[in-house]
Amino acid sequence: MAACKHLKEIRKVKPSANGCEDCLKIGDTWVHLRLCLICGHVGCCDSSKNKHATKHFHQTSHPIIQSFEPGEDWKWCYVDQEEVG
């Protein structure tokens, strides 16, 4: 298995919100949060009804997210569809 080539795109980012940025705008709720490591967008996970983190990927092509949940630090690459280091 080849190493993810998108890790080099990771930037030092500031989270865009303390919750799902898009759910907060529409007054909705989420299950878990994900942080885009390219721009800092905070979106809700695919278990949330709005799936804003994945929608952000489809709109921007930003490939790497990280869990924005306390105590979790795993990362996911949408392009390679795998957990990455």
Residue frames as qw, qx, qy, qz and C-alpha x, y, z in Angstrom:
[[0.000, 0.888, 0.459, 0.000, 0.00, 0.00, 0.00],
 [0.411, 0.452, -0.017, 0.792, 1.42, 3.37, -1.01],
 [0.240, -0.410, -0.452, 0.756, 1.73, 6.13, 1.57],
 [0.172, 0.870, 0.455, -0.081, -0.80, 8.95, 1.32],
 [0.496, 0.251, 0.163, 0.815, 0.64, 11.66, -0.92],
 [0.117, -0.792, -0.318, -0.507, -1.74, 14.29, 0.51],
 [0.630, -0.605, -0.307, 0.380, -0.11, 14.60, 3.94],
 [0.468, -0.016, 0.062, 0.881, 2.20, 17.28, 2.55],
 [0.064, -0.584, -0.381, -0.714, -0.87, 19.52, 2.07],
 [0.510, -0.673, -0.502, 0.189, -1.54, 19.72, 5.83],
 [0.162, 0.617, -0.122, 0.760, -1.24, 23.24, 7.22],
 [0.193, -0.228, -0.642, 0.706, -1.23, 24.71, 10.71],
 [0.185, -0.511, -0.518, -0.661, -4.87, 25.76, 10.89],
 [0.178, -0.005, 0.513, -0.840, -7.15, 27.65, 13.26],
 [0.104, 0.422, 0.901, 0.003, -10.56, 25.98, 13.70],
 [0.062, -0.359, -0.376, -0.852, -13.31, 28.01, 12.01],
 [0.578, -0.487, -0.080, -0.650, -15.78, 27.42, 14.87],
 [0.257, -0.329, 0.802, -0.426, -16.25, 25.55, 18.15],
 [0.661, 0.242, 0.656, -0.272, -18.92, 23.41, 16.47],
 [0.503, 0.343, 0.648, 0.457, -19.95, 22.52, 12.95],
 [0.068, -0.252, 0.111, 0.959, -19.66, 25.86, 11.16],
 [0.249, -0.142, -0.613, -0.736, -22.45, 25.05, 8.72],
 [0.377, -0.502, -0.778, 0.007, -24.87, 23.53, 11.29],
 [0.233, -0.454, -0.383, 0.770, -24.38, 26.57, 13.52],
 [0.066, 0.097, -0.291, -0.950, -25.40, 28.82, 10.59],
 [0.452, -0.225, -0.603, -0.618, -28.65, 26.91, 10.04],
 [0.526, -0.375, 0.376, -0.664, -29.39, 26.16, 13.71],
 [0.912, 0.021, -0.347, -0.218, -28.95, 22.40, 13.35],
 [0.666, -0.589, 0.449, -0.088, -27.17, 19.75, 15.42],
 [0.564, 0.530, -0.632, -0.046, -24.35, 17.26, 14.79],
 [0.952, -0.268, -0.149, 0.017, -22.96, 13.99, 16.16],
 [0.731, -0.381, 0.140, 0.549, -19.16, 14.39, 15.87],
 [0.187, 0.944, -0.100, -0.252, -16.87, 17.08, 14.50],
 [0.827, 0.143, 0.236, 0.489, -14.09, 16.97, 11.90],
 [0.128, -0.855, 0.145, 0.481, -11.38, 19.59, 11.25],
 [0.747, 0.636, 0.027, 0.190, -10.11, 20.25, 7.72],
 [0.677, -0.502, 0.152, 0.516, -6.32, 20.28, 8.02],
 [0.489, 0.358, 0.341, 0.718, -5.97, 22.38, 4.88],
 [0.000, -0.554, -0.169, -0.815, -8.13, 25.42, 5.82],
 [0.000, 0.045, -0.634, 0.772, -9.50, 24.89, 9.35],
 [0.577, -0.205, -0.297, -0.732, -13.17, 24.36, 8.41],
 [0.226, -0.052, 0.876, -0.422, -15.01, 22.53, 11.20],
 [0.601, 0.007, -0.428, -0.675, -17.73, 20.25, 9.84],
 [0.749, -0.204, 0.461, -0.430, -19.93, 17.44, 11.10],
 [0.253, -0.270, 0.912, 0.175, -19.16, 13.76, 10.49],
 [0.372, 0.010, -0.724, -0.581, -20.95, 11.33, 8.20],
 [0.198, -0.357, -0.884, 0.229, -23.00, 10.03, 11.16],
 [0.119, 0.457, 0.296, -0.830, -24.53, 13.51, 11.34],
 [0.541, 0.604, 0.578, -0.095, -27.51, 14.11, 9.05],
 [0.308, 0.919, -0.036, -0.244, -25.87, 17.03, 7.21],
 [0.878, 0.041, 0.230, 0.419, -22.42, 15.45, 6.63],
 [0.154, 0.983, -0.044, -0.090, -20.82, 18.90, 6.32],
 [0.431, -0.619, 0.559, 0.344, -17.20, 17.67, 6.55],
 [0.574, 0.154, 0.718, 0.362, -17.67, 15.44, 3.49],
 [0.355, 0.858, 0.365, 0.060, -19.60, 18.19, 1.67],
 [0.145, -0.911, 0.259, 0.285, -16.66, 20.53, 2.38],
 [0.520, -0.281, 0.689, 0.418, -14.30, 18.00, 0.76],
 [0.508, 0.493, 0.651, 0.275, -16.52, 17.76, -2.35],
 [0.168, 0.966, 0.192, -0.040, -16.70, 21.57, -2.61],
 [0.120, -0.924, 0.343, 0.123, -12.99, 22.26, -2.03],
 [0.864, 0.333, -0.354, 0.130, -11.07, 19.01, -2.73],
 [0.156, -0.681, 0.598, -0.393, -9.26, 19.49, 0.62],
 [0.715, 0.100, -0.679, -0.136, -8.23, 15.88, 1.24],
 [0.481, -0.007, -0.752, 0.451, -7.28, 15.55, 4.92],
 [0.491, -0.669, -0.063, -0.554, -9.48, 15.88, 7.99],
 [0.274, 0.154, -0.804, 0.504, -8.78, 15.17, 11.64],
 [0.417, -0.615, -0.669, 0.013, -11.20, 14.27, 14.39],
 [0.015, -0.515, 0.176, -0.839, -12.15, 17.42, 16.31],
 [0.757, -0.532, -0.297, -0.236, -13.35, 15.38, 19.28],
 [0.326, -0.765, 0.487, -0.267, -11.61, 15.63, 22.68],
 [0.662, -0.374, 0.649, -0.035, -9.02, 12.88, 23.13],
 [0.823, 0.359, 0.416, 0.146, -9.00, 11.85, 19.45],
 [0.062, -0.753, 0.355, 0.551, -6.25, 12.74, 16.97],
 [0.612, 0.146, 0.705, 0.327, -6.76, 10.39, 14.02],
 [0.201, 0.533, -0.280, -0.773, -6.68, 11.74, 10.47],
 [0.666, 0.376, 0.644, -0.008, -8.55, 10.62, 7.34],
 [0.033, -0.322, 0.506, 0.799, -7.77, 11.13, 3.66],
 [0.655, 0.453, 0.316, -0.515, -10.92, 11.42, 1.52],
 [0.510, 0.609, -0.483, -0.369, -8.98, 10.81, -1.70],
 [0.269, 0.331, -0.904, 0.032, -7.27, 7.62, -0.54],
 [0.774, -0.341, -0.235, -0.479, -10.26, 6.60, 1.65],
 [0.803, -0.129, -0.498, 0.301, -8.02, 5.58, 4.54],
 [0.506, -0.855, -0.010, 0.115, -6.79, 6.64, 7.93],
 [0.633, 0.578, -0.210, 0.470, -3.43, 8.36, 7.62],
 [0.653, -0.402, -0.282, 0.577, -0.57, 9.37, 9.91]]
